[in-house]
Amino acid sequence: MDMVSKAEEAIAKVEALGPEAGRIFTDFDAVRIRADAKALDERKAAGEDLPLYGKLVSIKDLFDEKGKVTSAGSRLLKTAAPATADAPVIRRLKEAGALLVGRTSMSEFAYSGVGLNPHYGTPGCIFDKTRIPGGSSSGAALTVAHGICDMGLGTDTGGSVRIPSAVNGLYGFKPSQSVIPREGIHPLSDLFDSVGPLCATLDDALTFTDVLAGGLQAEDAPERPLRLALPTGAFTDGIDGFTQIHFARSCDAMRAAGHELVEQDFAFLPASSGISRIVIAWEALTLYGERLNELEEVGDPRVLKRIRFAETLSAGQVDAAKAERAEAVERFAEIMSGFDALVAPTLAIQPPTIAEAEEDFDRVNMMMLRNCSYINLADGCAMAMPVKGDGTMPGSLMVAGPAGADARILGLSRAILAALPSA
């Protein structure tokens, strides 16, 4: 099918969503989409090599697109000047022939794992519209889950690619931070931000990661049973019944396929989990500290509260947290040197309803972020993949490794997926 026809299909799907489309997109320009699709068909007809031709992509409202305002899901930045150039990852997608289909809603400033947004409204999970979409890349996930796009481009500071992927039955990859360039992306935390794809299939997740990284091929999995770290002291503690059932099913399937699961203590990660809160709040205050009065008027009060936490901190506390983080990265890598990968539940709890999240935001946000944020703390890489559920919602399995193990983890994801019951 030519790209013009694909564009018309996508536009029709967005229009059919009605008001929900306004909760998924911050910008959707059908005229521009049609023009870009026509130009891609002309490039293809001229014989240009376009590895992503036929693929549709949505862009989280953090990435600079020439001529578009990068508003980070916030009213504070909605009147900023349009970007004068594309971010490098946007250029790579365009050069590879992908069609960009709108900018997507998100938690304000990417500062929550729930996906609530009081400015655009909160879209519902694909399986149950009363439940949260996951954040912060909420709109990105839903453009894929609704079949509008092949990939949602997202960012992951504490789980913002993997959480909405898990909630909506998708594949989401968080790379080691250095793998995909972050230039031209509105930041939250220079220490923790990373870029990754949200996709409906693992093959698409691997293909888009390769393009975004400028060349990152998945390694072939070893022709032997895998040795997988089964965490204790972290990831599996305090998980709810929904998560227990899905993770146990995954572990049983991996053992049945011949893989070895070995218990390993990761309790140092929860012990250091306050590091992320300290550093991210401090960096956010650095970004928005001179505009707190404006945020009192136009911002999300939940996000503002998290930023203002940094006002209680000292520079010494932040420096100590960064030093402890470096130790956590090193310790995680040391432990993982004896394993092919770590396997864990992506989420600690079943996604709650939007009403529950609004009523008890601090607790819900903490639990939604918890497991994924451990990997950011360790600067690891991780793939979230759906696991077959008993009801309407699937669970999600996270396959993770240390910094720099991206090609290996991508390849192992294929091998582990082959062992799992289909979602």
VOPAGU-2260 file (C-alpha; in pm, 1 decimal, decimal comma):
REM VOPAGU-2260
SITE   aa  ch    i         X         Y         Z
SITE  MET   A    0       0,0       0,0       0,0
SITE  ASP   A    1     131,4     345,7     -87,3
SITE  MET   A    2     192,8     599,9     186,4
SITE  VAL   A    3     -89,6     828,6      79,5
SITE  SER   A    4    -336,3     544,8     134,1
SITE  LYS   A    5    -181,5     461,7     470,4
SITE  ALA   A    6    -205,9     826,0     572,0
SITE  GLU   A    7    -575,7     834,9     485,1
SITE  GLU   A    8    -635,4     523,4     694,8
SITE  ALA   A    9    -456,7     679,3     991,5
SITE  ILE   A   10    -645,6    1007,0     959,2
SITE  ALA   A   11    -975,9     818,4     947,9
SITE  LYS   A   12    -885,6     624,3    1263,4
SITE  VAL   A   13    -801,5     945,6    1448,3
SITE  GLU   A   14   -1124,2    1110,4    1338,5
SITE  ALA   A   15   -1319,8     803,9    1454,6
SITE  LEU   A   16   -1182,1     846,4    1806,7
SITE  GLY   A   17   -1380,6    1165,0    1854,8
SITE  PRO   A   18   -1293,9    1357,0    2175,2
SITE  GLU   A   19   -1044,8    1087,0    2276,8
SITE  ALA   A   20    -816,2    1204,8    1995,4
SITE  GLY   A   21    -772,4    1537,1    2175,6
SITE  ARG   A   22    -651,7    1347,6    2481,6
SITE  ILE   A   23    -400,0    1148,7    2275,4
SITE  PHE   A   24    -258,0    1420,3    2047,6
SITE  THR   A   25    -134,6    1770,2    2129,6
SITE  ASP   A   26    -101,7    1843,5    1757,3
SITE  PHE   A   27    -254,8    1658,0    1463,4
SITE  ASP   A   28    -225,6    1825,7    1122,6
SITE  ALA   A   29    -400,5    1618,3     855,8
SITE  VAL   A   30    -298,4    1858,8     577,7
SITE  ARG   A   31      69,4    1824,3     663,6
SITE  ILE   A   32      40,6    1445,1     699,0
SITE  ARG   A   33    -111,2    1412,8     351,9
SITE  ALA   A   34     158,5    1633,4     197,8
SITE  ASP   A   35     438,2    1439,8     368,2
SITE  ALA   A   36     285,9    1108,6     255,5
SITE  LYS   A   37     275,6    1226,0    -104,4
SITE  ALA   A   38     639,1    1336,8     -83,8
SITE  LEU   A   39     740,2     995,2      52,9
SITE  ASP   A   40     564,9     817,5    -234,0
SITE  GLU   A   41     756,3    1037,7    -476,7
SITE  ARG   A   42    1087,8     956,7    -306,0
SITE  LYS   A   43    1007,4     584,9    -322,5
SITE  ALA   A   44     909,5     607,3    -689,2
SITE  ALA   A   45    1241,0     780,3    -762,5
SITE  GLY   A   46    1422,4     472,9    -630,8
SITE  GLU   A   47    1538,6     611,4    -296,4
SITE  ASP   A   48    1626,1     349,8     -34,2
SITE  LEU   A   49    1371,9     399,2     245,7
SITE  PRO   A   50    1394,6     120,3     507,3
SITE  LEU   A   51    1099,5     261,1     705,1
SITE  TYR   A   52     876,5     329,3     404,4
SITE  GLY   A   53     524,8     219,8     494,6
SITE  LYS   A   54     576,8     282,8     867,1
SITE  LEU   A   55     381,8     549,5    1055,9
SITE  VAL   A   56     524,5     717,2    1365,8
SITE  SER   A   57     387,9     948,7    1633,1
SITE  ILE   A   58     613,9    1192,1    1817,1
SITE  LYS   A   59     599,8    1258,1    2190,0
SITE  ASP   A   60     563,4    1629,9    2255,7
SITE  LEU   A   61     924,4    1651,5    2379,4
SITE  PHE   A   62    1104,4    1621,2    2046,0
SITE  ASP   A   63    1187,2    1919,8    1828,9
SITE  GLU   A   64    1022,7    1913,5    1486,5
SITE  LYS   A   65    1101,2    2204,8    1260,0
SITE  GLY   A   66     804,4    2441,7    1258,3
SITE  LYS   A   67     635,0    2279,1    1558,8
SITE  VAL   A   68     619,6    2399,1    1919,6
SITE  THR   A   69     775,3    2159,3    2169,4
SITE  SER   A   70     538,1    2208,0    2461,6
SITE  ALA   A   71     621,2    1901,9    2677,1
SITE  GLY   A   72     251,6    1850,6    2746,1
SITE  SER   A   73     241,0    2181,1    2935,9
SITE  ARG   A   74      50,6    2506,0    2902,6
SITE  LEU   A   75     365,5    2682,7    3025,1
SITE  LEU   A   76     551,0    2607,4    2700,0
SITE  LYS   A   77     256,2    2614,1    2460,2
SITE  THR   A   78     342,0    2967,5    2344,3
SITE  ALA   A   79     713,5    2898,8    2294,6
SITE  ALA   A   80     867,0    2965,1    1954,0
SITE  PRO   A   81     848,0    2675,2    1707,4
SITE  ALA   A   82    1159,7    2462,8    1669,9
SITE  THR   A   83    1397,4    2580,3    1398,2
SITE  ALA   A   84    1537,7    2234,2    1326,5
SITE  ASP   A   85    1452,7    1867,7    1370,1
SITE  ALA   A   86    1606,8    1670,9    1654,6
SITE  PRO   A   87    1861,7    1415,4    1524,8
SITE  VAL   A   88    1626,6    1122,3    1591,6
SITE  ILE   A   89    1352,3    1296,8    1395,7
SITE  ARG   A   90    1592,7    1344,0    1104,2
SITE  ARG   A   91    1681,9     976,0    1114,9
SITE  LEU   A   92    1316,6     872,8    1100,8
SITE  LYS   A   93    1244,7    1106,1     809,0
SITE  GLU   A   94    1554,3    1000,9     617,6
SITE  ALA   A   95    1456,5     634,4     661,4
SITE  GLY   A   96    1114,0     704,5     510,0
SITE  ALA   A   97     884,1     698,1     812,5
SITE  LEU   A   98     570,5     913,1     801,3
SITE  LEU   A   99     526,9    1133,8    1108,1
SITE  VAL   A  100     167,7    1135,3    1229,8
SITE  GLY   A  101     111,6    1398,1    1497,6
SITE  ARG   A  102     255,7    1495,6    1833,2
SITE  THR   A  103     133,6    1305,7    2136,0
SITE  SER   A  104      10,2    1398,9    2480,5
SITE  MET   A  105     207,5    1308,8    2789,6
SITE  SER   A  106     242,4    1371,5    3159,0
SITE  GLU   A  107     350,1    1734,6    3196,8
SITE  PHE   A  108     729,5    1764,9    3152,3
SITE  ALA   A  109     741,0    1378,7    3142,8
SITE  TYR   A  110     731,5    1390,7    3523,1
SITE  SER   A  111     508,3    1095,5    3619,9
SITE  GLY   A  112     453,0     729,8    3539,2
SITE  VAL   A  113      73,4     745,9    3550,2
SITE  GLY   A  114     -19,9     947,0    3241,6
SITE  LEU   A  115    -256,2    1202,0    3393,3
SITE  ASN   A  116    -272,4    1535,7    3214,2
SITE  PRO   A  117    -511,9    1808,9    3333,5
SITE  HIS   A  118    -450,4    2025,8    3025,6
SITE  TYR   A  119    -547,4    1785,6    2747,0
SITE  GLY   A  120    -738,2    1532,3    2954,3
SITE  THR   A  121    -627,8    1177,5    3032,8
SITE  PRO   A  122    -688,6     908,5    2769,0
SITE  GLY   A  123    -793,8     562,0    2880,8
SITE  CYS   A  124    -598,8     238,9    2858,1
SITE  ILE   A  125    -668,8      45,5    2537,0
SITE  PHE   A  126    -814,9    -248,7    2733,4
SITE  ASP   A  127   -1028,2     -49,7    2977,9
SITE  LYS   A  128   -1094,3     319,7    2924,7
SITE  THR   A  129   -1149,7     371,6    3297,7
SITE  ARG   A  130    -787,1     274,9    3368,1
SITE  ILE   A  131    -477,2     490,9    3337,7
SITE  PRO   A  132    -280,0     485,7    3010,9
SITE  GLY   A  133      58,8     480,0    3185,6
SITE  GLY   A  134     307,6     760,5    3155,6
SITE  SER   A  135     472,8     964,4    3073,9
SITE  SER   A  136     452,3     857,4    2706,4
SITE  SER   A  137      76,1     801,6    2728,3
SITE  GLY   A  138     -29,3     934,2    2388,2
SITE  ALA   A  139     263,1     759,7    2218,7
SITE  ALA   A  140     142,3     423,3    2346,1
SITE  LEU   A  141    -217,2     480,1    2246,8
SITE  THR   A  142    -137,9     579,6    1887,8
SITE  VAL   A  143      11,6     231,7    1850,4
SITE  ALA   A  144    -249,8      49,2    2056,6
SITE  HIS   A  145    -529,5     202,4    1848,1
SITE  GLY   A  146    -356,9      88,9    1528,3
SITE  ILE   A  147    -287,7     441,8    1405,0
SITE  CYS   A  148      91,6     412,9    1408,0
SITE  ASP   A  149     356,7     143,4    1394,5
SITE  MET   A  150     572,9     319,4    1651,4
SITE  GLY   A  151     531,5     587,0    1915,4
SITE  LEU   A  152     853,3     775,8    1983,1
SITE  GLY   A  153     894,3     818,8    2357,4
SITE  THR   A  154    1137,4     901,7    2633,2
SITE  ASP   A  155    1219,5     703,9    2947,1
SITE  THR   A  156    1351,8     878,4    3259,8
SITE  GLY   A  157    1208,2     634,5    3513,8
SITE  GLY   A  158    1001,4     403,7    3296,5
SITE  SER   A  159     812,9     634,5    3061,5
SITE  VAL   A  160     852,3     405,2    2758,3
SITE  ARG   A  161     808,2      71,7    2936,8
SITE  ILE   A  162     519,4     166,7    3167,9
SITE  PRO   A  163     268,7     275,1    2898,7
SITE  SER   A  164     389,3     -16,1    2684,5
SITE  ALA   A  165     310,7    -255,4    2969,1
SITE  VAL   A  166     -29,3     -97,7    3036,0
SITE  ASN   A  167    -133,5    -117,3    2669,9
SITE  GLY   A  168       9,1    -454,6    2564,5
SITE  LEU   A  169     305,5    -319,2    2365,4
SITE  TYR   A  170     679,5    -371,7    2331,1
SITE  GLY   A  171     886,1     -85,5    2471,3
SITE  PHE   A  172    1264,0     -58,9    2475,1
SITE  LYS   A  173    1465,1     160,1    2710,5
SITE  PRO   A  174    1825,4     168,5    2585,1
SITE  SER   A  175    2138,4     253,8    2775,0
SITE  GLN   A  176    2133,2     630,6    2792,5
SITE  SER   A  177    2416,6     690,3    2546,3
SITE  VAL   A  178    2277,6     471,5    2265,3
SITE  ILE   A  179    2021,7     710,8    2111,1
SITE  PRO   A  180    2103,6    1084,4    2082,5
SITE  ARG   A  181    1910,3    1324,2    2306,6
SITE  GLU   A  182    1990,3    1650,9    2131,0
SITE  GLY   A  183    1681,8    1851,0    2038,2
SITE  ILE   A  184    1473,4    1688,1    2310,2
SITE  HIS   A  185    1322,0    1892,9    2591,9
SITE  PRO   A  186    1492,1    1750,6    2901,7
SITE  LEU   A  187    1371,1    1643,2    3241,5
SITE  SER   A  188    1690,0    1490,3    3380,7
SITE  ASP   A  189    2025,7    1494,0    3205,5
SITE  LEU   A  190    2136,4    1206,5    3428,3
SITE  PHE   A  191    1840,2     976,3    3362,8
SITE  ASP   A  192    1664,0    1069,1    3034,8
SITE  SER   A  193    1676,4     818,3    2749,0
SITE  VAL   A  194    1490,3     770,3    2419,6
SITE  GLY   A  195    1305,1     461,3    2299,7
SITE  PRO   A  196    1029,4     313,8    2080,0
SITE  LEU   A  197     685,4     180,0    2174,0
SITE  CYS   A  198     562,4     -78,3    1920,5
SITE  ALA   A  199     294,7    -341,6    1863,0
SITE  THR   A  200     550,8    -607,7    1761,6
SITE  LEU   A  201     897,7    -698,9    1879,6
SITE  ASP   A  202    1027,3    -690,7    1521,2
SITE  ASP   A  203     916,6    -328,0    1488,9
SITE  ALA   A  204    1080,0    -242,8    1822,3
SITE  LEU   A  205    1409,6    -387,4    1697,0
SITE  THR   A  206    1383,7    -216,3    1357,2
SITE  PHE   A  207    1305,7     126,5    1501,0
SITE  THR   A  208    1576,3      97,1    1767,8
SITE  ASP   A  209    1827,5      23,5    1491,4
SITE  VAL   A  210    1725,9     339,1    1303,5
SITE  LEU   A  211    1703,6     563,4    1610,6
SITE  ALA   A  212    2047,6     452,5    1728,3
SITE  GLY   A  213    2203,2     500,1    1386,8
SITE  GLY   A  214    2279,3     128,2    1362,6
SITE  LEU   A  215    2217,1    -118,9    1645,4
SITE  GLN   A  216    2153,1    -473,5    1530,6
SITE  ALA   A  217    2023,0    -730,8    1776,4
SITE  GLU   A  218    2280,8   -1000,7    1850,1
SITE  ASP   A  219    2190,6   -1362,7    1790,3
SITE  ALA   A  220    2094,9   -1533,5    2114,7
SITE  PRO   A  221    2339,7   -1805,7    2222,9
SITE  GLU   A  222    2255,2   -2162,1    2114,7
SITE  ARG   A  223    2224,1   -2282,3    2472,4
SITE  PRO   A  224    1984,8   -2236,7    2762,7
SITE  LEU   A  225    1996,8   -1883,0    2896,8
SITE  ARG   A  226    2113,0   -1805,6    3249,3
SITE  LEU   A  227    1867,1   -1548,9    3381,0
SITE  ALA   A  228    1876,5   -1353,9    3707,3
SITE  LEU   A  229    1554,7   -1394,6    3907,8
SITE  PRO   A  230    1552,7   -1097,6    4145,8
SITE  THR   A  231    1495,2   -1107,4    4517,4
SITE  GLY   A  232    1489,5    -801,2    4740,8
SITE  ALA   A  233    1366,5    -588,5    4450,2
SITE  PHE   A  234    1120,1    -603,7    4158,2
SITE  THR   A  235     917,5    -895,4    4299,2
SITE  ASP   A  236     858,4    -771,6    4655,3
SITE  GLY   A  237     512,5    -631,0    4729,0
SITE  ILE   A  238     369,8    -705,0    4384,6
SITE  ASP   A  239      -5,6    -758,3    4363,9
SITE  GLY   A  240    -189,3   -1076,7    4270,0
SITE  PHE   A  241    -236,8    -972,5    3907,0
SITE  THR   A  242     137,8    -928,3    3867,3
SITE  GLN   A  243     225,7   -1245,2    4058,9
SITE  ILE   A  244      11,8   -1457,2    3827,5
SITE  HIS   A  245     160,6   -1315,8    3508,2
SITE  PHE   A  246     520,2   -1325,8    3628,5
SITE  ALA   A  247     485,7   -1683,1    3755,2
SITE  ARG   A  248     341,1   -1782,3    3416,5
SITE  SER   A  249     640,8   -1623,6    3242,6
SITE  CYS   A  250     891,9   -1794,4    3470,6
SITE  ASP   A  251     725,5   -2133,4    3424,6
SITE  ALA   A  252     735,1   -2089,3    3046,9
SITE  MET   A  253    1102,1   -1991,7    3047,3
SITE  ARG   A  254    1193,5   -2292,2    3263,8
SITE  ALA   A  255     988,1   -2521,0    3039,6
SITE  ALA   A  256    1191,1   -2393,2    2743,6
SITE  GLY   A  257    1508,3   -2502,9    2923,5
SITE  HIS   A  258    1631,7   -2167,1    3050,5
SITE  GLU   A  259    1789,6   -2145,4    3396,7
SITE  LEU   A  260    1646,3   -1891,8    3643,7
SITE  VAL   A  261    1880,4   -1820,3    3933,5
SITE  GLU   A  262    1776,7   -1613,5    4235,2
SITE  GLN   A  263    1994,3   -1308,2    4288,4
SITE  ASP   A  264    1970,8   -1038,6    4554,6
SITE  PHE   A  265    1911,6    -686,9    4417,4
SITE  ALA   A  266    1811,8    -525,5    4747,7
SITE  PHE   A  267    2069,7    -250,2    4693,7
SITE  LEU   A  268    1841,2     -98,5    4429,6
SITE  PRO   A  269    1545,3     -20,2    4660,1
SITE  ALA   A  270    1796,8      98,8    4919,7
SITE  SER   A  271    1920,1     355,0    4667,7
SITE  SER   A  272    1586,4     440,0    4507,8
SITE  GLY   A  273    1570,0     784,0    4673,1
SITE  ILE   A  274    1856,1     890,5    4447,2
SITE  SER   A  275    1626,9     928,6    4146,3
SITE  ARG   A  276    1378,3    1143,2    4335,6
SITE  ILE   A  277    1651,9    1375,3    4457,9
SITE  VAL   A  278    1839,0    1418,2    4130,3
SITE  ILE   A  279    1537,2    1447,7    3900,3
SITE  ALA   A  280    1364,8    1702,1    4124,6
SITE  TRP   A  281    1686,3    1905,3    4146,4
SITE  GLU   A  282    1732,4    1905,4    3768,7
SITE  ALA   A  283    1366,5    1995,4    3717,3
SITE  LEU   A  284    1398,8    2286,0    3959,2
SITE  THR   A  285    1703,0    2404,0    3765,4
SITE  LEU   A  286    1492,0    2405,2    3448,8
SITE  TYR   A  287    1175,2    2564,2    3585,7
SITE  GLY   A  288    1281,2    2737,1    3908,9
SITE  GLU   A  289    1238,2    3086,9    3767,4
SITE  ARG   A  290     884,6    3005,0    3647,8
SITE  LEU   A  291     732,7    2845,7    3955,4
SITE  ASN   A  292     487,0    3131,6    3999,3
SITE  GLU   A  293     362,2    3074,8    3644,6
SITE  LEU   A  294     333,2    2702,9    3711,3
SITE  GLU   A  295     119,3    2778,4    4014,8
SITE  GLU   A  296    -127,9    2929,2    3768,5
SITE  VAL   A  297    -102,4    2704,3    3461,1
SITE  GLY   A  298      82,2    2388,7    3567,1
SITE  ASP   A  299     -21,3    2045,2    3689,9
SITE  PRO   A  300     -15,4    2076,6    4071,3
SITE  ARG   A  301     103,0    1715,8    4105,8
SITE  VAL   A  302     407,6    1791,7    3892,6
SITE  LEU   A  303     474,3    2122,3    4064,8
SITE  LYS   A  304     475,7    1946,6    4402,5
SITE  ARG   A  305     743,9    1708,1    4279,1
SITE  ILE   A  306     956,5    1995,8    4148,6
SITE  ARG   A  307     921,2    2191,3    4473,7
SITE  PHE   A  308    1060,6    1896,0    4668,2
SITE  ALA   A  309    1399,5    2010,8    4540,5
SITE  GLU   A  310    1362,8    2331,4    4742,2
SITE  THR   A  311    1422,2    2119,4    5054,1
SITE  LEU   A  312    1753,7    1987,3    4919,7
SITE  SER   A  313    2111,5    2110,4    4933,8
SITE  ALA   A  314    2376,1    2088,2    4663,5
SITE  GLY   A  315    2567,8    1853,4    4891,5
SITE  GLN   A  316    2277,0    1611,7    4907,8
SITE  VAL   A  317    2252,6    1611,2    4530,3
SITE  ASP   A  318    2625,3    1549,3    4486,0
SITE  ALA   A  319    2605,9    1260,5    4732,9
SITE  ALA   A  320    2309,4    1114,0    4545,3
SITE  LYS   A  321    2497,6    1130,1    4213,9
SITE  ALA   A  322    2798,6     955,7    4369,6
SITE  GLU   A  323    2573,1     682,4    4510,4
SITE  ARG   A  324    2413,4     643,9    4170,2
SITE  ALA   A  325    2752,7     581,1    4011,2
SITE  GLU   A  326    2812,2     306,9    4267,1
SITE  ALA   A  327    2473,9     150,7    4185,9
SITE  VAL   A  328    2556,6     144,3    3814,0
SITE  GLU   A  329    2885,4     -31,8    3885,7
SITE  ARG   A  330    2731,5    -281,9    4126,7
SITE  PHE   A  331    2450,7    -372,4    3887,9
SITE  ALA   A  332    2701,9    -434,4    3609,6
SITE  GLU   A  333    2913,3    -655,9    3838,8
SITE  ILE   A  334    2616,9    -871,3    3935,7
SITE  MET   A  335    2489,0    -898,3    3580,2
SITE  SER   A  336    2829,2   -1013,9    3449,9
SITE  GLY   A  337    2728,6   -1363,3    3560,0
SITE  PHE   A  338    2397,9   -1364,5    3373,2
SITE  ASP   A  339    2262,8   -1328,9    3021,3
SITE  ALA   A  340    1980,5   -1102,4    3144,3
SITE  LEU   A  341    1757,5   -1015,9    3435,2
SITE  VAL   A  342    1386,4   -1097,8    3413,5
SITE  ALA   A  343    1128,4    -916,0    3625,0
SITE  PRO   A  344     773,7    -784,3    3615,4
SITE  THR   A  345     765,9    -454,6    3427,5
SITE  LEU   A  346     508,4    -317,4    3672,3
SITE  ALA   A  347     451,6    -391,4    4040,3
SITE  ILE   A  348      73,4    -352,0    4024,3
SITE  GLN   A  349    -214,9    -384,0    3782,3
SITE  PRO   A  350    -284,2     -40,8    3631,7
SITE  PRO   A  351    -548,7     128,3    3850,8
SITE  THR   A  352    -840,4     338,9    3735,8
SITE  ILE   A  353    -794,4     703,9    3645,8
SITE  ALA   A  354   -1013,2     795,1    3943,2
SITE  GLU   A  355    -794,9     591,2    4181,3
SITE  ALA   A  356    -480,3     754,5    4043,7
SITE  GLU   A  357    -624,0    1103,2    4085,7
SITE  GLU   A  358    -733,6    1029,0    4442,0
SITE  ASP   A  359    -408,2     865,9    4558,3
SITE  PHE   A  360    -153,7     999,5    4310,2
SITE  ASP   A  361     164,4     980,4    4518,4
SITE  ARG   A  362     123,3     612,5    4606,4
SITE  VAL   A  363       1,9     507,2    4261,0
SITE  ASN   A  364     276,8     698,7    4083,2
SITE  MET   A  365     544,0     547,5    4307,5
SITE  MET   A  366     421,1     193,1    4245,4
SITE  MET   A  367     384,3     242,1    3870,9
SITE  LEU   A  368     739,5     375,2    3843,8
SITE  ARG   A  369     905,3     143,5    4092,2
SITE  ASN   A  370    1031,8    -153,9    3892,2
SITE  CYS   A  371    1122,5      37,1    3578,3
SITE  SER   A  372    1305,5     310,7    3768,4
SITE  TYR   A  373    1547,6      56,3    3914,8
SITE  ILE   A  374    1684,6       2,1    3562,9
SITE  ASN   A  375    1725,5     377,5    3505,4
SITE  LEU   A  376    1902,0     399,0    3840,2
SITE  ALA   A  377    2151,4     140,8    3711,4
SITE  ASP   A  378    2170,4     300,1    3360,7
SITE  GLY   A  379    2063,0     -36,7    3227,3
SITE  CYS   A  380    1874,3    -131,8    2913,6
SITE  ALA   A  381    1543,6    -317,3    2915,3
SITE  MET   A  382    1268,1    -449,1    2691,5
SITE  ALA   A  383     909,1    -466,7    2816,3
SITE  MET   A  384     698,0    -730,9    2643,3
SITE  PRO   A  385     335,9    -839,8    2690,6
SITE  VAL   A  386     245,3   -1165,3    2866,3
SITE  LYS   A  387     -83,8   -1344,0    2799,4
SITE  GLY   A  388    -351,7   -1260,4    3055,3
SITE  ASP   A  389    -653,5   -1444,8    3191,5
SITE  GLY   A  390    -884,0   -1147,3    3145,0
SITE  THR   A  391    -888,5    -845,1    2920,8
SITE  MET   A  392    -545,2    -711,7    3020,2
SITE  PRO   A  393    -207,3    -876,6    2961,5
SITE  GLY   A  394      79,7    -861,2    3205,3
SITE  SER   A  395     428,2    -747,2    3105,6
SITE  LEU   A  396     773,5    -901,2    3141,1
SITE  MET   A  397    1090,4    -690,9    3154,9
SITE  VAL   A  398    1416,0    -832,8    3014,3
SITE  ALA   A  399    1707,1    -618,8    3130,4
SITE  GLY   A  400    2083,6    -587,9    3124,3
SITE  PRO   A  401    2359,0    -344,7    3226,7
SITE  ALA   A  402    2471,4     -36,7    3037,1
SITE  GLY   A  403    2611,1    -127,1    2696,9
SITE  ALA   A  404    2437,7    -465,1    2672,3
SITE  ASP   A  405    2170,3    -331,8    2435,2
SITE  ALA   A  406    2244,1    -551,4    2132,8
SITE  ARG   A  407    2250,2    -859,7    2354,9
SITE  ILE   A  408    1924,8    -773,8    2532,5
SITE  LEU   A  409    1751,6    -705,4    2200,9
SITE  GLY   A  410    1855,1   -1049,1    2074,7
SITE  LEU   A  411    1767,1   -1225,3    2398,8
SITE  SER   A  412    1423,6   -1066,7    2386,9
SITE  ARG   A  413    1356,0   -1267,8    2072,3
SITE  ALA   A  414    1462,7   -1591,2    2241,3
SITE  ILE   A  415    1256,8   -1523,5    2554,4
SITE  LEU   A  416     952,7   -1416,7    2354,0
SITE  ALA   A  417     962,6   -1753,7    2176,7
SITE  ALA   A  418     918,3   -1921,7    2516,2
SITE  LEU   A  419     628,3   -1707,3    2638,7
SITE  PRO   A  420     258,6   -1778,1    2588,0
SITE  SER   A  421     137,2   -1543,2    2318,2
SITE  ALA   A  422     -28,8   -1224,9    2443,0
